[in-house]
Amino acid sequence: MRTAMLTPAELGLAVVDEEAGRLVEQRIASAGVCGQPWLDSALAPLLARPGKRLRPALVFAAAACGSNQDFRALVDCAASVELMHLSSLIHDDLMDSAAMRSGMPTLHVSIGPDAAVLGGDHLFAVGGSLAAGVSQQAALAWHRGYADLCAGQIRETANRYRVDTTVGEYLAAINGKTAALMRTSCELGALCGGLDDSVVAALGRFGEAFGMVFQLVDDVMDIVSTEQLWRKPVQQDLANGVYSACVLMALGRPDSELHHLLAGDMSAEAIDRANRCAAAEGMRETLSLLERHVRMAETALDALPCSAASAHLLAAPRRYVAGVLERSVAPEHRELIRSSQRTTLISA
């Protein structure tokens, strides 16, 4: 079965060729070595695990908008953002007490929580070193992304189990947790492509808006997809006290049943009922919010001259949303999604 989430190649964002992809993978693997066999043996499967590599693909896609690409810098920057992403997953899994990721035991399960903290910190450190080796501008962009990622995770943790969380607070959390790294990927690619500061900033805005789209879609799928369709666990957010857009939109209704459900014992049955309530009452507004960020991503690219590279980027967010909503929604939610799409104008 195909994975539900669109790959970079399907989005027109594949790394330029197989050789470039191979070099990025080699750079990730070699940079991730810490020299301690007990930790290296545990990190190796994570570093080599096949993944979408969306963030490295964004580095190459942004660089393709320029005419003066530094290939060696591109490989290092692509590896640096993936190392940041992988390290954040290690820490997320530890905080969420997740036992598995992509069919593999998580690091804190395989070698313990202390080692997981150290392994995640190590990958952050070497990712930052790769960016710093490219240029001062690349180092500043990378570390700003890292700081924003941490701030987003801190916000999300502070908001857990808070039924009075505002949509603005939720958006600020996912802006750091997810969007900042996609912004950083585009900024680094633009720098490696020899683009001027105004275009670097424009591509950064595109990456940030695309990141918001990416996380909003993920949050929606947690409610309306299945593990088989989405290829990752669903109905996890409510169980972990993370109230995403659909939930917050529904909680904005004083008469919503969610107020009662979230105040009670969150059994598996109650979680399922709460997710169905959130979908029914919050989906239309959530898809409207999603469409707004798709348009923000598209508008950000107005500053770029027309080219095949910028056209691929321009099409990616809307293609991603349309593809996921078409292929990954559980049958019982499809009519709700279709009716919400008609209202909010989300389309291919």
N, C-alpha and C positions, 0 to 999 in steps of 0.2 A: 504493500500500500504506500502511496506517496505521502510525504509529510504534508500536514495541513498548511503550515506556514510557507509562504512563497520564499524561494531561494533568491540570493542576489542575482543569479543568472536570469531567472524568470522576471526579475525587476529591471533587467538591463544594467545591472551594477556589478557584473562579475569582474574579478581581478583580470587585468588586461590579457594574460595568457597563462598557460599551464606552468611555464617556467617561473613566472612571477609568483604564482601561487605556491609553488614548491619552495621557493626561496623564503617566502613569508613563513611557511610552516617550519622550515629549518631554523629561522631566526627565533621564532617562538620557543622551539624546543631547546636550542642552545642557550638562549638568554635565561630560560627558566631553571637551569641547573644551579643548585646552590652549593654543591660540593659535599653534602652530607648524604651518604647512600640511603639511609633509612627514610629521609624526606624526599630525595630525588626519585626513589622507586615508587613512592606514593603519588608524586606530582606528575610523573611521566604519562600515565594514562589520561589524565585530565588535559595535559598540554597537547596530546596527540589525538584526542577524541574528535572524530569528525563533527563538524558544526557548520552552521551557515556562514560564519565569518562575515557577517553583514558589515561590521564596523571597519575591518580592513578593506572591504569592497568599497565602502564610502570614501575612504582615503584615496583609493585609485580613481574612483569616479569623479571626485572633486578635482584632483590633479589633472584629469583629462580635459578640464575646461581651460587649462593654460597651455602655452606653447613651449615652455622651457622647463620640462620635467627632469627632476633629479631622481633617477631610478633607485640608487642606493638609499637615499633619504626616504623615498617612498616605502621601501621594504621595511626599514627600521621603524618608521612611523606607523605603518600598518600593524607590525608586530606589537608596538608599544600600546596601542589602543586595545588590542585583543588581550594582552596581558592584564591591563587594568580591568577589563570586563571579566576575565576568568577569576581574578583575585576577588572581585566583588561578589561573584557567585559563591565562592568558598565561604566568605563571611556571611552572606545571606542564608546559605544552607545551615550554617551553625546557629544563627539567630532564630531561624524557623524550626530548628530540630528536624530538618528534612533528612530522611534516611537514604533516598535515592535521587539521582539526577541522570536523565537520559539512559536509564537502565543500569547505571553503575552506582555502587555505594558512594555516598558523599565522603569527603575527606575526613570530617570529624568522626564519622562512623568507622572508617577503615583504619585510621591511626590515632584518633583521639582529638579532643577539642583544642588542647594546647598546640599540637602540631598543625591543626587547621589554621589557627590564628597566625602562627609563624609562616606557614606556607603562603597564605594570602598576603601577608605583609611583604614577604620576599618578592612575590610577583608584582606587587605595586612598585616596589623599589626598582626592580630591574626594568620595568616598563618605563618608568620616569627617566632612568639613565639612558635608555635608547633615544627618547625624545630629546634629552639634553645634548646628546652627541650630534644631533642634526643642526640645531641652532638655538640661540637664546629665545627667539620668538616661539619656536616649537616647544621648548621647555616651559615657557610661560603659559602657552595654550594648554599643554598637557596637565600642568599642575593646577591651573584654574579649573579644568574639567574634573580633576580628582577632588579638589576642595568642594566643588558644587555637588559631586556625587555623594560625598560624605554628608554634606548638609541636607541633601534630600533624604538620605536614609535616616538621619537624626529626626527630621520632621515627621517621616512616616512612623517612626517608633513612638514619638511623642503623641501622635494622633491615634494610636491604637486604642480600640474600644471606646473612642470618644464619639458619641452620637451627635454632639454639637460641632463636630468638625465641619468647617465651611468648604464649599467647592473651591474657593480660592486657596485654602490651606492644602487641600488635596492636590491641586494643580502645581503649587509650589514644591510639594514633595516629589511628584513624578518628574517635574522639570529637572530637579537635581539627580534623582535616582536613575533616570533613563535618558532624558533628553540631553543632558550635559555631555555625556560621552559621545552621542551621535553628533552633537555640535563640534566637539573636539576633533572627531574623525574628519569632518569636512574642513575645518580650519587647517588641520595639519596637511591634508591633501592639497588644499589651495596654496599653502606655503611651499610645498614641494613642487607645485606646478608653476612657481614663479609669478603668481598673480599679485596684483597690488592690494594695498590694505583694504580698500573699499570692497573689492570682490571677495577677499578673505572674510570680511565681516558679513557680507551677503550670504556666502555659502555657509557660514556659521549659523546664521538665522534659519536658513533652510534646514540644516541638520537638527537644530533644536526643535523646530516645528515638526519635522518628520519623527523625531524621538517622542514627542508628545502624542502623535498619531499612533506610533508603535505601542506605547504603553496603554493608551486608551483602548486600542483594539484588544490587547492582552487582558485588560480588566473586564471588557465585555465578554470575551470568550470564557473567562473563569465562571461566568454566570450562565451563558447560553450554549456552551459547547459540551463535548464529552471528552473523556481522556483518550478514547480511541480516535476521535476526529482531530483533536488538538495536539495529540502526541505528548501531552504533559498533564499532570494532575490538575483537575478543575475543582471548583467550589472550595478553594483553599483560603481566599481572602477573608471571607466572613468568619471562617473557623479560627483564623489568626487575628481577628479583631481589626483587619484592614478594610476600611469602608471606602470603596471606590465610587466612581461617578454615579453609576446606576443607583447604588444604595443611598448616596447623599441626596440625589434628586428625589428619590422616593421619600426620604426622611423630611424633605422640605414640605411635604403634604401633612398638615396637622392630623388628618384622619387616617393616615397610612397604618396598616396593620404592622408594619415593620417596627414601629415604636414599641409595641407590645412584644413582638417576637425577640427583639434584641435585648429586652430587659429580662427575659426568662432564661431557662437552662437551654443552651444551644446543643441539643442532641442532633444526630445526623438528620432526623426527620425535620426538626425545626430549621436547620441550616438550609435544607432543600426548599422548604416552604418560604423561608426568607429570601432566598435567591429568586424564586419564582415571583414573589411579590415585587422585588426590586426590578426585575425585568419588565413586569407589566406596568409599573408605575413610573420607572425612571428611564426606560430605553429611548423614548423619543427625544428627550432633552439631551441624553448622552450622545446620541448619534448627531444631534445638532452641534454639540460641542466638538465632536470629532470632525465634522465637516468644516467647522471654523478653522481648525488647525491644519486641515488639508489645504485650505485656501491660503493660510498664512505661509505654508511651505511654498506653494506655487508663486505667491506674490514676492517672496524673498528673492526669487531668481530673475526678477525683472531687471536687476542691475547687471546681469550677464549678457554678453552678446549671444545671439542665436548660434547654436552649433549642435552637432549630433550628441556631444557629451552633455550639454545643458538640457537637451530635449529628453535624454534618458532620465536625468535627475528629476526633471519637471513631472514626468509621468509616474514616477515610482510611488509616491504616497497614495495617490488615488487608486492606482493599480493594486497596491497592497491591500487597501481597505476592501475594494470590490472583490478581490480574489478570496480573501478570508471569509467575508460575509456570504459568499456564494458556496464555499466548500466546507466550512467548518462549523456551521450552526446546527445544533441538534434539531431533528424533525419537528419536535413539539414547539420550537421557538421560531420556526421559519416564517410563519405568517406574520408574527409580531415584528420581526426584522423587516420583512417586505413592506409592511404598512408604515413602519417608522422611516424606512428609506424613502418612500414616496413623499413623506412629509418634509424630510430634511434635505432632499435632493441629492443624497449620496448616491453616486452611480459610477460606472466604469468610465 
